[in-house]
């Protein structure tokens, strides 16, 4: 396989061709189904969507960069859309590691960025990568003083692909029924994704994010945050202390029930604290960004995507959650308008939104809940109410909600695998109440 990456024009051509194929197949089957609303017609449409998902996954995975990153986001939400189950499984392949970059190229890039030979800066560097992601590749290394570190290297030229990839992928989403929403809402979603992607491509910004989290959680016995070696870090190379712990797959092979319980509790606690108390959220929920220690302590990696929230917006979101836990329909709808999630006009839209919010919160307000247990089927129960809000363009996802719920989905997916029993309702209520009190001036501001 050639290591040569496609040029910006080549990427646009590949993604443009993908858009054309996806659109043509889907429109052709929609026309056929309009003529015959039979079960066979629905099966044919499902087959087209599966073929499109295979095409999207193959193309995005090969191109890496923003294309693969956005494909991963689509995979996370595929289970919640009106799509065949196989589509989510196919898109889920995008979470697998990308093809590794040859070590000779990694050496060149690190030495060019740090302006020193690799051997002068590190006692050793493992040429086999720890992992290759959509935007970067990581290698284990040792400093001259013996400390174990990780060198994170941005893929060469990836910053030049963001605008091109997002433009093409927006076209795919609009034309393939991957997101059955208005152009305006998709524009807002892609604007949010663009902002976060551009931040992920600046390792000095990630270093600043890590400094924030060191202040928030440094010394916290529940979590570990990696320390940045600033003298060895630039916009394109980031050197961090290597954290202990293993991927969730290995953790689950040997973890005790107590360790699984502690890890699941920590994930939930940290998520709600970030949103409601610190208004600063790690929002790249890929399973590879979490390490688990034998006692259940959690290490968090990759702080390129961090979302900061306005205090009053968080208070409105918290008020929606508190009203939902109290089964207060009028309160939910009033605060949804304040949040920017609904225009407050059509009663039918309000009913659909209420059904969505109530279903989203209701399972978590009944005391301790074991995600992934025999009685927990949250995603299946959410699908009908998600389909219920899709016909109403007046119900929208405000930009801050995109990353907030992206991270929530990641926390949920990890927690299901851990099967910990957590009182999510109590956590939501306690943290959301603090957010509302702070916005009203009843508590000191704790802006991150």
C-alpha positions in Angstrom: 0.0 0.0 0.0 1.3 3.4 -0.9 2.1 5.8 2.0 1.4 8.8 -0.2 -1.5 10.9 1.1 -4.0 12.4 -1.3 -3.6 16.1 -1.9 -6.3 18.6 -0.8 -7.7 18.6 -4.3 -7.5 14.8 -4.4 -9.4 14.6 -1.0 -12.1 16.9 -2.3 -12.4 14.8 -5.5 -12.7 11.5 -3.5 -15.2 12.9 -1.1 -17.1 14.6 -3.9 -17.3 11.4 -5.7 -18.5 9.7 -2.5 -21.2 12.3 -2.2 -22.4 11.7 -5.7 -22.5 7.9 -5.3 -24.4 8.1 -2.0 -26.9 10.7 -3.3 -27.6 8.9 -6.5 -28.3 5.6 -4.9 -30.5 7.0 -2.2 -32.6 9.2 -4.5 -33.1 6.4 -6.9 -34.5 4.1 -4.2 -36.6 6.9 -2.7 -38.3 7.3 -6.1 -38.9 3.6 -6.3 -40.3 3.5 -2.8 -42.6 6.4 -3.5 -44.2 4.3 -6.2 -44.4 1.1 -4.2 -44.7 1.5 -0.4 -44.2 -2.3 0.1 -42.0 -4.1 2.6 -39.8 -5.0 -0.3 -39.4 -1.3 -1.0 -38.3 -0.7 2.5 -35.8 -3.6 2.4 -34.4 -2.2 -0.8 -33.9 1.2 0.8 -32.2 -0.4 3.8 -29.9 -2.2 1.5 -28.9 1.1 -0.2 -28.3 2.7 3.2 -26.0 -0.2 4.1 -24.1 0.0 0.8 -23.7 3.7 1.4 -22.4 3.2 4.9 -19.8 0.7 3.6 -18.7 3.2 1.0 -18.5 6.0 3.6 -16.6 3.9 6.1 -14.0 2.7 3.5 -13.4 6.2 2.1 -13.3 8.1 5.4 -11.1 5.5 7.1 -8.5 5.6 4.3 -8.4 9.4 4.2 -7.9 9.8 8.0 -8.1 13.5 9.1 -11.4 15.3 9.6 -13.1 12.8 7.3 -12.4 9.9 9.6 -13.2 12.0 12.7 -16.6 13.1 11.4 -17.3 9.5 10.4 -16.7 8.4 13.9 -19.2 11.0 15.2 -21.8 9.7 12.7 -21.1 6.2 14.0 -21.8 7.3 17.5 -25.3 8.6 16.6 -26.2 6.0 14.0 -28.1 3.8 16.6 -30.4 6.7 17.4 -31.4 7.5 13.8 -34.0 5.8 11.6 -31.4 3.6 9.9 -30.9 -0.2 9.6 -29.0 -1.7 12.6 -26.3 -2.9 10.2 -25.4 0.8 9.3 -24.3 1.5 12.8 -22.1 -1.6 12.9 -20.5 -0.7 9.6 -19.8 2.9 10.6 -18.5 1.6 13.9 -15.5 0.2 12.1 -14.3 3.8 11.8 -13.4 3.6 15.5 -10.7 1.0 14.7 -7.2 2.4 14.4 -6.2 4.0 11.1 -3.2 2.7 9.0 0.0 3.7 10.9 2.4 6.3 9.6 5.9 4.9 9.0 8.3 5.7 11.8 10.8 7.3 9.5 8.2 10.0 8.8 7.4 10.3 12.5 11.1 10.9 13.2 11.3 13.5 10.5 8.3 15.4 11.8 9.4 15.3 15.5 12.9 16.4 14.7 11.7 19.2 12.4 9.3 20.5 15.1 11.6 20.2 18.1 14.7 21.2 16.0 16.9 18.5 17.6 17.7 14.9 16.7 15.5 12.4 18.4 18.4 10.7 20.2 19.3 14.0 21.9 15.9 14.5 23.4 14.8 10.9 24.4 16.7 7.9 25.8 14.5 5.7 23.6 11.5 5.8 21.3 9.5 2.8 20.4 9.1 2.7 16.6 5.9 0.7 17.0 3.0 3.2 17.6 0.9 3.0 20.7 -2.0 3.9 18.5 -2.9 5.7 15.2 -6.0 7.9 15.3 -7.7 10.1 12.8 -5.6 13.1 13.5 -2.4 11.9 15.2 -0.1 9.0 16.1 1.4 8.2 19.5 4.7 6.5 20.4 6.0 5.4 23.8 9.3 7.0 24.8 11.7 7.4 27.7 13.3 10.6 28.8 17.0 10.8 29.7 16.0 10.8 33.4 14.1 7.5 32.9 10.6 8.9 33.0 8.2 7.2 30.6 6.4 9.5 28.3 4.2 9.5 25.2 5.0 11.5 22.0 1.9 12.5 20.2 2.5 13.6 16.6 0.0 15.4 14.4 -0.5 13.7 11.0 1.4 15.6 8.3 -0.7 18.0 6.4 -3.9 17.2 8.4 -4.6 20.8 9.1 -5.1 21.5 5.4 -7.8 18.9 5.1 -10.3 20.2 7.6 -12.2 22.8 5.5 -12.2 20.5 2.5 -13.4 17.4 4.4 -16.1 19.3 6.3 -17.5 20.9 3.1 -17.7 17.5 1.4 -19.0 15.6 4.4 -21.7 18.3 5.0 -22.9 17.5 1.5 -23.0 13.8 2.3 -25.1 14.3 5.4 -27.5 16.6 3.6 -27.9 14.2 0.7 -27.8 10.7 2.2 -30.4 10.9 5.0 -27.7 10.3 7.6 -29.1 13.3 9.4 -32.8 14.0 8.6 -32.6 17.7 9.8 -32.8 21.1 8.2 -29.8 22.7 6.4 -29.6 25.4 9.1 -29.3 22.8 11.9 -26.7 20.7 10.0 -24.8 24.0 9.3 -24.7 24.7 13.1 -23.6 21.1 13.8 -20.8 21.3 11.3 -19.7 24.8 12.6 -19.4 23.3 16.1 -17.5 20.3 14.8 -15.2 22.7 12.8 -14.4 24.8 15.8 -13.5 21.7 18.0 -11.5 20.1 15.2 -9.4 23.2 14.7 -8.7 23.3 18.4 -7.6 19.6 18.3 -5.0 20.5 15.6 -3.2 23.0 17.9 -1.2 21.2 20.6 -0.5 24.4 22.4 -4.2 24.7 23.0 -4.3 21.1 24.2 -1.5 21.9 26.6 -3.6 24.8 27.9 -6.6 22.5 28.3 -4.4 20.0 30.3 -3.3 22.8 32.6 -7.0 23.6 33.3 -7.7 20.0 34.1 -4.6 19.7 36.3 -6.1 22.6 38.3 -9.5 21.0 38.4 -8.5 17.4 39.1 -4.8 17.4 40.0 -4.4 15.2 43.1 -8.0 13.8 42.8 -7.8 10.1 43.8 -10.5 9.2 41.3 -8.8 10.2 38.1 -5.4 10.8 36.5 -4.6 13.7 34.1 -1.3 13.5 32.1 1.4 16.2 32.7 2.7 18.1 29.7 6.4 18.4 29.1 6.2 22.0 27.7 9.9 22.2 26.7 9.3 19.2 24.4 6.0 20.3 23.0 5.0 22.5 20.0 1.9 23.1 17.9 2.4 19.7 16.2 4.2 17.6 18.8 3.0 17.0 22.4 5.0 15.1 25.0 3.1 13.8 28.0 3.8 11.6 31.0 2.6 8.1 30.3 -0.3 7.1 32.5 -0.8 3.7 34.1 -3.8 1.7 33.3 -5.2 -0.3 30.4 -7.9 -0.1 27.7 -11.3 -1.0 28.8 -11.1 -4.3 26.9 -8.2 -5.6 29.0 -9.6 -4.1 32.2 -12.8 -6.1 31.8 -10.9 -9.3 31.5 -9.6 -9.2 35.0 -11.4 -6.4 36.9 -13.2 -7.3 40.2 -16.8 -6.3 40.6 -15.7 -3.6 43.0 -13.2 -2.1 40.5 -15.9 -2.1 37.7 -18.3 -0.4 40.2 -15.7 2.3 41.1 -14.8 3.0 37.5 -18.5 3.4 36.4 -19.2 5.6 39.4 -16.1 7.8 38.6 -17.1 8.2 34.9 -20.6 9.4 35.9 -19.4 11.7 38.7 -16.7 13.3 36.5 -19.1 13.9 33.6 -21.7 15.7 35.7 -19.1 17.7 37.6 -17.5 18.9 34.4 -20.8 20.0 32.9 -22.6 21.6 35.8 -19.8 22.7 38.2 -16.8 23.5 36.0 -18.7 24.2 32.7 -15.6 22.7 31.0 -16.0 19.3 29.3 -13.7 16.7 27.8 -15.7 15.8 24.7 -13.8 13.2 22.8 -15.4 10.0 24.2 -13.5 7.5 22.1 -12.9 4.4 24.3 -9.2 4.7 23.6 -9.1 8.0 25.5 -9.7 6.3 28.9 -7.3 4.0 30.9 -8.4 1.9 33.8 -6.3 0.8 36.8 -6.8 -2.4 38.7 -8.6 -0.5 41.5 -11.0 1.3 39.1 -9.2 4.6 39.0 -9.6 6.2 35.6 -7.0 8.0 33.5 -8.2 10.4 30.8 -6.3 11.1 27.6 -6.5 13.4 24.6 -7.6 16.9 25.7 -7.7 18.5 22.3 -11.5 18.6 22.2 -12.6 20.6 25.3 -15.9 22.5 25.3 -16.5 25.5 27.6 -20.0 26.6 28.4 -21.7 29.8 29.3 -22.8 29.8 33.0 -26.4 30.8 32.2 -26.8 28.4 29.3 -25.7 25.6 31.6 -28.2 26.8 34.2 -31.0 26.6 31.6 -29.8 23.1 30.6 -29.7 22.1 34.3 -33.2 23.5 34.8 -34.5 21.3 32.0 -33.0 18.3 33.7 -34.4 19.2 37.1 -37.9 19.8 35.7 -37.7 16.5 33.8 -36.8 14.6 37.0 -39.8 16.3 38.7 -42.1 15.3 35.8 -42.8 19.0 35.2 -43.8 19.3 31.5 -44.4 23.0 31.6 -41.0 23.6 33.3 -39.2 21.5 30.7 -40.8 23.3 27.8 -40.2 26.8 29.2 -36.5 26.1 29.9 -36.1 24.4 26.5 -37.1 27.8 24.9 -34.6 29.5 27.2 -32.0 27.0 26.1 -32.6 27.6 22.4 -33.8 24.1 21.8 -37.4 25.1 20.8 -39.2 28.2 19.6 -42.2 27.5 21.9 -44.9 27.8 19.2 -46.6 24.6 18.0 -48.1 22.5 20.8 -47.5 19.3 18.8 -43.8 20.1 18.7 -43.9 20.8 22.4 -45.5 17.4 23.0 -42.9 15.6 21.0 -40.1 17.5 22.8 -41.6 16.6 26.2 -41.8 12.9 25.2 -38.2 13.0 24.1 -36.9 14.7 27.3 -39.0 12.6 29.6 -37.8 9.4 28.0 -34.2 10.6 28.1 -34.4 11.3 31.9 -37.0 8.9 33.2 -34.9 5.7 33.5 -32.3 7.6 35.5 -34.6 9.1 38.1 -35.7 5.9 39.8 -32.7 5.3 42.0 -29.6 3.3 41.3 -29.5 1.9 37.7 -27.2 -0.8 36.3 -26.4 0.3 32.7 -25.9 -2.8 30.5 -28.0 -4.9 32.8 -30.9 -7.2 31.7 -33.6 -4.6 32.3 -31.8 -1.6 30.7 -32.7 -1.0 27.1 -32.4 2.8 27.0 -31.4 3.1 23.3 -34.3 1.0 22.1 -36.7 3.1 24.1 -35.2 6.3 22.8 -35.6 5.5 19.1 -39.4 6.2 18.8 -39.2 9.5 20.6 -36.2 10.6 18.6 -38.2 9.9 15.4 -41.0 11.9 17.0 -39.0 15.1 17.1 -37.4 14.8 13.7 -40.4 16.2 11.7 -40.3 19.5 13.7 -37.7 22.0 12.5 -38.6 24.2 15.4 -36.9 21.7 17.7 -33.2 22.1 17.3 -29.9 21.1 18.9 -28.1 24.3 20.1 -24.4 24.3 19.2 -23.3 23.7 22.8 -25.5 20.6 23.0 -23.7 18.9 20.2 -20.5 18.2 22.2 -22.3 17.9 25.5 -24.4 15.0 24.3 -21.5 13.6 22.3 -19.6 13.2 25.5 -22.7 11.9 27.3 -23.0 9.2 24.7 -19.4 8.2 25.3 -19.9 8.0 29.0 -23.0 5.9 28.5 -21.3 3.5 26.1 -18.4 2.9 28.5 -20.7 2.6 31.6 -22.8 0.0 29.8 -19.7 -2.2 29.4 -18.7 -1.7 33.1 -22.3 -2.6 34.3 -21.8 -0.4 37.4 -24.9 0.5 39.5 -25.1 4.2 39.9 -27.7 6.6 41.1 -27.6 8.9 38.1 -30.7 10.8 39.1 -29.1 11.8 42.4 -25.9 12.9 40.6 -27.9 14.9 38.1 -30.0 16.6 40.7 -27.1 17.5 43.0 -24.9 18.9 40.3 -27.7 20.6 38.3 -28.9 22.3 41.4 -25.4 23.7 42.0 -25.4 25.1 38.5 -28.7 26.9 38.9 -27.7 28.3 42.3 -24.4 29.6 40.9 -26.1 31.3 37.9 -28.5 33.0 40.4 -25.6 34.3 42.4 -26.2 32.0 45.4 -22.8 30.4 45.0 -19.4 31.8 44.1 -18.4 31.5 40.4 -16.1 28.7 39.7 -15.3 29.4 36.0 -12.6 27.1 34.5 
